[in-house]
Structures are given as structure tokens and as C-alpha cells.
Amino acid sequence: MSQEKLAQYIRKWGNTVSYVRHADAVPTVVGSETAIWEFLEVMRVEKVARASHPRFTRHIKPFNARFWRWDADILSAETLNGTKLHKFSWNPVTGEFLLIATGNHADAKGQSAFDDYVRGIVLPERKLVTFRPFYPKWMQNRSVVQRFHDEGDATEETSYDAQYAAEQALKLEGSKGWSFQYNINNRMLEEMTGTHRW
């Protein structure tokens, strides 16, 4: 299977489906039945690292680390008073990582625009990290988009690649045995957890 086949799949389905990369199984897809069957054709490509446009870092630089402690796995982080990591924001271009114990992603102020971060929600009881779709400020300007992509609009590919880069960066920071779900939305989170607002 070629990288182009995966690219075509991502462009077709975009964030209307959610990709689940299990810690101990083959990747799956949550969405329409048609999307699931089509994914079976490209799932082997899922195991191959994709080229990112632009290139994303694999490094995590915790910006607000002075308020946190953790062992070898950054996803086990907790505040100095013992509150566990609930959410995070990660800039795939700079590597800046914002740890969030409670509240909203927007409450954690980083060095870049809010949209320039891959936003993650940690569900430790499921050993699952979920990512929101990624649509950075620099892609919201069409002229900038075209500098990174020679043909057409590759917004969905960039979103996928940024979430993939976040997964890889977390694994490099000791996050072993976790599953990762891309393109999460509030409805899916509510179905999984019973909590209305995330």
C-alpha cells in the first residue's frame, strides 16, 4: 500500500472519522461503515511514519513544568498537589508542551496561537489519549497553505500528521502501552465517559 493511498483516504474522510491506534492491536476507525471497510485497505500503511508538511518535531518541551512532576512517562504527570494530568496542548512545530490539570485547553497560555497546538485529552482509566482535529493558524491563511502543499488542499492530511507526530512524541517521552484516538469530538467523548463537557 502506498503513502498516496493513505493520503487519499485521509483527504476523503478527514475528521468525519476517528482513527484509533491501539497499543496492542491493529489500528481501527470509528465512523461510517463504508469508511471502516475502506480503512481495511490502508491500515498496513498506518504502521509507516508519514512525511509531514511542514516537518513536525518529535520533541516535547514542557513549558509549565515547574508546577508538575512525573516519572518516565509524561502522561503520568501530576501537579505538585497531586492533581493528575487531564489535558495537554502540544505545538508540533516548536515542541512546546502545556500540561493542564483542570479546565479548558484555552486556559493554558502558550507562546503560540491557541490553534497552533494539538489538543489532547487523557483518559487514564482507559489508558487512552484522544486528540482534537488540528487546524493551525498558519493553515488558515490560504497563501501559507500553498507553500506547504503543491496540489490542492491538504488540511486533513496536516491534521492527521500533527496528531501522528503527537503520538510519536509522547511515546518518546515514555508513554508505553497507551492507545491513541485521533479526531475526537464531544459526542464521542460523552459516549465513552458519560461526561457532557470536555
SEMARLO-579235 format. One record per residue (C-alpha): residue number from 1; x, y, z; chain. Coordinates in steps of 0.1 Angstrom, whole numbers, plus 5000, padded with zeros to 4 digits. Example, Ala and Ser with C-alpha at 12.3 -4.5 7.8 and 13.67 -1.06 7.14 Angstrom:
BEGIN
kolkol->1; east->5123; north->4955; up->5078; vexlum->A $
kolkol->2; east->5137; north->4989; up->5071; vexlum->A $
// end
This chain:
BEGIN
kolkol->1; east->5000; north->5000; up->5000; vexlum->A $
kolkol->2; east->5013; north->5034; up->4991; vexlum->A $
kolkol->3; east->5015; north->5065; up->5012; vexlum->A $
kolkol->4; east->4994; north->5081; up->4985; vexlum->A $
kolkol->5; east->4966; north->5056; up->4992; vexlum->A $
kolkol->6; east->4966; north->5067; up->5028; vexlum->A $
kolkol->7; east->4967; north->5103; up->5018; vexlum->A $
kolkol->8; east->4936; north->5098; up->4996; vexlum->A $
kolkol->9; east->4917; north->5081; up->5024; vexlum->A $
kolkol->10; east->4925; north->5109; up->5048; vexlum->A $
kolkol->11; east->4915; north->5136; up->5023; vexlum->A $
kolkol->12; east->4882; north->5118; up->5016; vexlum->A $
kolkol->13; east->4871; north->5111; up->5052; vexlum->A $
kolkol->14; east->4890; north->5139; up->5071; vexlum->A $
kolkol->15; east->4877; north->5145; up->5106; vexlum->A $
kolkol->16; east->4844; north->5128; up->5099; vexlum->A $
kolkol->17; east->4860; north->5096; up->5111; vexlum->A $
kolkol->18; east->4882; north->5089; up->5142; vexlum->A $
kolkol->19; east->4913; north->5068; up->5139; vexlum->A $
kolkol->20; east->4922; north->5046; up->5169; vexlum->A $
kolkol->21; east->4958; north->5034; up->5171; vexlum->A $
kolkol->22; east->4956; north->5007; up->5198; vexlum->A $
kolkol->23; east->4986; north->4999; up->5220; vexlum->A $
kolkol->24; east->4983; north->4962; up->5213; vexlum->A $
kolkol->25; east->4963; north->4957; up->5181; vexlum->A $
kolkol->26; east->4959; north->4969; up->5146; vexlum->A $
kolkol->27; east->4946; north->5004; up->5140; vexlum->A $
kolkol->28; east->4909; north->5008; up->5136; vexlum->A $
kolkol->29; east->4885; north->5035; up->5125; vexlum->A $
kolkol->30; east->4853; north->5048; up->5142; vexlum->A $
kolkol->31; east->4828; north->5063; up->5117; vexlum->A $
kolkol->32; east->4806; north->5052; up->5089; vexlum->A $
kolkol->33; east->4806; north->5015; up->5079; vexlum->A $
kolkol->34; east->4819; north->5025; up->5044; vexlum->A $
kolkol->35; east->4849; north->5043; up->5060; vexlum->A $
kolkol->36; east->4857; north->5013; up->5081; vexlum->A $
kolkol->37; east->4858; north->4989; up->5051; vexlum->A $
kolkol->38; east->4878; north->5013; up->5031; vexlum->A $
kolkol->39; east->4903; north->5016; up->5060; vexlum->A $
kolkol->40; east->4910; north->4979; up->5059; vexlum->A $
kolkol->41; east->4927; north->4985; up->5026; vexlum->A $
kolkol->42; east->4951; north->5011; up->5040; vexlum->A $
kolkol->43; east->4956; north->5000; up->5076; vexlum->A $
kolkol->44; east->4990; north->4985; up->5069; vexlum->A $
kolkol->45; east->5002; north->5019; up->5057; vexlum->A $
kolkol->46; east->4992; north->5032; up->5092; vexlum->A $
kolkol->47; east->5023; north->5015; up->5106; vexlum->A $
kolkol->48; east->5046; north->5035; up->5084; vexlum->A $
kolkol->49; east->5057; north->5070; up->5096; vexlum->A $
kolkol->50; east->5043; north->5096; up->5072; vexlum->A $
kolkol->51; east->5062; north->5126; up->5059; vexlum->A $
kolkol->52; east->5048; north->5158; up->5074; vexlum->A $
kolkol->53; east->5043; north->5191; up->5056; vexlum->A $
kolkol->54; east->5058; north->5211; up->5072; vexlum->A $
kolkol->55; east->5081; north->5187; up->5092; vexlum->A $
kolkol->56; east->5069; north->5183; up->5128; vexlum->A $
kolkol->57; east->5092; north->5179; up->5158; vexlum->A $
kolkol->58; east->5092; north->5147; up->5179; vexlum->A $
kolkol->59; east->5104; north->5166; up->5209; vexlum->A $
kolkol->60; east->5083; north->5177; up->5239; vexlum->A $
kolkol->61; east->5094; north->5208; up->5258; vexlum->A $
kolkol->62; east->5071; north->5212; up->5289; vexlum->A $
kolkol->63; east->5066; north->5249; up->5291; vexlum->A $
kolkol->64; east->5049; north->5249; up->5325; vexlum->A $
kolkol->65; east->5069; north->5220; up->5341; vexlum->A $
kolkol->66; east->5077; north->5239; up->5373; vexlum->A $
kolkol->67; east->5042; north->5231; up->5385; vexlum->A $
kolkol->68; east->5044; north->5194; up->5377; vexlum->A $
kolkol->69; east->5062; north->5161; up->5385; vexlum->A $
kolkol->70; east->5062; north->5128; up->5366; vexlum->A $
kolkol->71; east->5082; north->5096; up->5363; vexlum->A $
kolkol->72; east->5095; north->5082; up->5330; vexlum->A $
kolkol->73; east->5060; north->5086; up->5314; vexlum->A $
kolkol->74; east->5049; north->5122; up->5309; vexlum->A $
kolkol->75; east->5013; north->5111; up->5307; vexlum->A $
kolkol->76; east->5016; north->5101; up->5344; vexlum->A $
kolkol->77; east->5023; north->5138; up->5353; vexlum->A $
kolkol->78; east->5006; north->5153; up->5383; vexlum->A $
kolkol->79; east->5007; north->5188; up->5398; vexlum->A $
kolkol->80; east->5027; north->5194; up->5430; vexlum->A $
kolkol->81; east->4995; north->5190; up->5450; vexlum->A $
kolkol->82; east->4987; north->5156; up->5433; vexlum->A $
kolkol->83; east->4961; north->5165; up->5406; vexlum->A $
kolkol->84; east->4966; north->5142; up->5376; vexlum->A $
kolkol->85; east->4972; north->5153; up->5341; vexlum->A $
kolkol->86; east->4938; north->5158; up->5324; vexlum->A $
kolkol->87; east->4946; north->5176; up->5292; vexlum->A $
kolkol->88; east->4976; north->5189; up->5273; vexlum->A $
kolkol->89; east->4984; north->5211; up->5243; vexlum->A $
kolkol->90; east->5014; north->5204; up->5221; vexlum->A $
kolkol->91; east->5029; north->5226; up->5194; vexlum->A $
kolkol->92; east->5042; north->5201; up->5167; vexlum->A $
kolkol->93; east->5064; north->5228; up->5152; vexlum->A $
kolkol->94; east->5082; north->5241; up->5183; vexlum->A $
kolkol->95; east->5077; north->5211; up->5206; vexlum->A $
kolkol->96; east->5062; north->5233; up->5234; vexlum->A $
kolkol->97; east->5040; north->5212; up->5257; vexlum->A $
kolkol->98; east->5014; north->5226; up->5281; vexlum->A $
kolkol->99; east->5002; north->5204; up->5309; vexlum->A $
kolkol->100; east->4967; north->5210; up->5321; vexlum->A $
kolkol->101; east->4952; north->5196; up->5353; vexlum->A $
kolkol->102; east->4917; north->5211; up->5351; vexlum->A $
kolkol->103; east->4897; north->5235; up->5330; vexlum->A $
kolkol->104; east->4899; north->5241; up->5293; vexlum->A $
kolkol->105; east->4927; north->5239; up->5268; vexlum->A $
kolkol->106; east->4923; north->5277; up->5262; vexlum->A $
kolkol->107; east->4932; north->5283; up->5299; vexlum->A $
kolkol->108; east->4968; north->5272; up->5293; vexlum->A $
kolkol->109; east->4985; north->5301; up->5276; vexlum->A $
kolkol->110; east->5015; north->5291; up->5255; vexlum->A $
kolkol->111; east->5039; north->5310; up->5233; vexlum->A $
kolkol->112; east->5019; north->5304; up->5201; vexlum->A $
kolkol->113; east->4983; north->5310; up->5190; vexlum->A $
kolkol->114; east->4958; north->5286; up->5205; vexlum->A $
kolkol->115; east->4951; north->5269; up->5172; vexlum->A $
kolkol->116; east->4988; north->5260; up->5167; vexlum->A $
kolkol->117; east->4986; north->5233; up->5193; vexlum->A $
kolkol->118; east->4974; north->5197; up->5190; vexlum->A $
kolkol->119; east->4950; north->5193; up->5219; vexlum->A $
kolkol->120; east->4949; north->5161; up->5238; vexlum->A $
kolkol->121; east->4926; north->5147; up->5265; vexlum->A $
kolkol->122; east->4940; north->5120; up->5288; vexlum->A $
kolkol->123; east->4917; north->5091; up->5299; vexlum->A $
kolkol->124; east->4939; north->5072; up->5323; vexlum->A $
kolkol->125; east->4913; north->5047; up->5333; vexlum->A $
kolkol->126; east->4912; north->5036; up->5297; vexlum->A $
kolkol->127; east->4949; north->5042; up->5290; vexlum->A $
kolkol->128; east->4937; north->5063; up->5261; vexlum->A $
kolkol->129; east->4948; north->5097; up->5248; vexlum->A $
kolkol->130; east->4924; north->5114; up->5225; vexlum->A $
kolkol->131; east->4934; north->5142; up->5201; vexlum->A $
kolkol->132; east->4912; north->5170; up->5187; vexlum->A $
kolkol->133; east->4915; north->5177; up->5149; vexlum->A $
kolkol->134; east->4944; north->5201; up->5142; vexlum->A $
kolkol->135; east->4938; north->5233; up->5122; vexlum->A $
kolkol->136; east->4966; north->5258; up->5129; vexlum->A $
kolkol->137; east->4966; north->5295; up->5124; vexlum->A $
kolkol->138; east->4993; north->5292; up->5097; vexlum->A $
kolkol->139; east->4970; north->5269; up->5077; vexlum->A $
kolkol->140; east->4940; north->5293; up->5079; vexlum->A $
kolkol->141; east->4958; north->5316; up->5055; vexlum->A $
kolkol->142; east->4954; north->5301; up->5020; vexlum->A $
kolkol->143; east->4987; north->5316; up->5007; vexlum->A $
kolkol->144; east->5006; north->5299; up->5035; vexlum->A $
kolkol->145; east->4989; north->5266; up->5029; vexlum->A $
kolkol->146; east->5000; north->5266; up->4993; vexlum->A $
kolkol->147; east->5037; north->5270; up->5003; vexlum->A $
kolkol->148; east->5035; north->5236; up->5021; vexlum->A $
kolkol->149; east->5013; north->5218; up->4996; vexlum->A $
kolkol->150; east->5019; north->5217; up->4959; vexlum->A $
kolkol->151; east->4985; north->5204; up->4949; vexlum->A $
kolkol->152; east->4951; north->5210; up->4964; vexlum->A $
kolkol->153; east->4941; north->5215; up->5000; vexlum->A $
kolkol->154; east->4958; north->5191; up->5023; vexlum->A $
kolkol->155; east->4943; north->5204; up->5055; vexlum->A $
kolkol->156; east->4931; north->5169; up->5066; vexlum->A $
kolkol->157; east->4965; north->5154; up->5059; vexlum->A $
kolkol->158; east->4982; north->5180; up->5080; vexlum->A $
kolkol->159; east->4957; north->5175; up->5108; vexlum->A $
kolkol->160; east->4964; north->5137; up->5107; vexlum->A $
kolkol->161; east->5002; north->5142; up->5105; vexlum->A $
kolkol->162; east->5002; north->5165; up->5135; vexlum->A $
kolkol->163; east->4982; north->5141; up->5156; vexlum->A $
kolkol->164; east->5005; north->5112; up->5145; vexlum->A $
kolkol->165; east->5035; north->5134; up->5154; vexlum->A $
kolkol->166; east->5020; north->5140; up->5189; vexlum->A $
kolkol->167; east->5016; north->5102; up->5194; vexlum->A $
kolkol->168; east->5052; north->5096; up->5184; vexlum->A $
kolkol->169; east->5065; north->5124; up->5206; vexlum->A $
kolkol->170; east->5045; north->5111; up->5236; vexlum->A $
kolkol->171; east->5059; north->5076; up->5230; vexlum->A $
kolkol->172; east->5095; north->5090; up->5230; vexlum->A $
kolkol->173; east->5086; north->5105; up->5265; vexlum->A $
kolkol->174; east->5079; north->5071; up->5279; vexlum->A $
kolkol->175; east->5042; north->5067; up->5271; vexlum->A $
kolkol->176; east->5042; north->5030; up->5265; vexlum->A $
kolkol->177; east->5011; north->5009; up->5264; vexlum->A $
kolkol->178; east->4987; north->5038; up->5257; vexlum->A $
kolkol->179; east->4962; north->5038; up->5228; vexlum->A $
kolkol->180; east->4957; north->5070; up->5208; vexlum->A $
kolkol->181; east->4925; north->5082; up->5191; vexlum->A $
kolkol->182; east->4925; north->5109; up->5165; vexlum->A $
kolkol->183; east->4898; north->5134; up->5156; vexlum->A $
kolkol->184; east->4879; north->5131; up->5188; vexlum->A $
kolkol->185; east->4847; north->5152; up->5193; vexlum->A $
kolkol->186; east->4825; north->5159; up->5222; vexlum->A $
kolkol->187; east->4798; north->5134; up->5212; vexlum->A $
kolkol->188; east->4824; north->5106; up->5212; vexlum->A $
kolkol->189; east->4838; north->5117; up->5245; vexlum->A $
kolkol->190; east->4804; north->5118; up->5261; vexlum->A $
kolkol->191; east->4796; north->5083; up->5247; vexlum->A $
kolkol->192; east->4829; north->5069; up->5262; vexlum->A $
kolkol->193; east->4828; north->5087; up->5295; vexlum->A $
kolkol->194; east->4793; north->5098; up->5303; vexlum->A $
kolkol->195; east->4806; north->5134; up->5308; vexlum->A $
kolkol->196; east->4789; north->5161; up->5287; vexlum->A $
kolkol->197; east->4816; north->5188; up->5286; vexlum->A $
kolkol->198; east->4852; north->5183; up->5278; vexlum->A $
// end
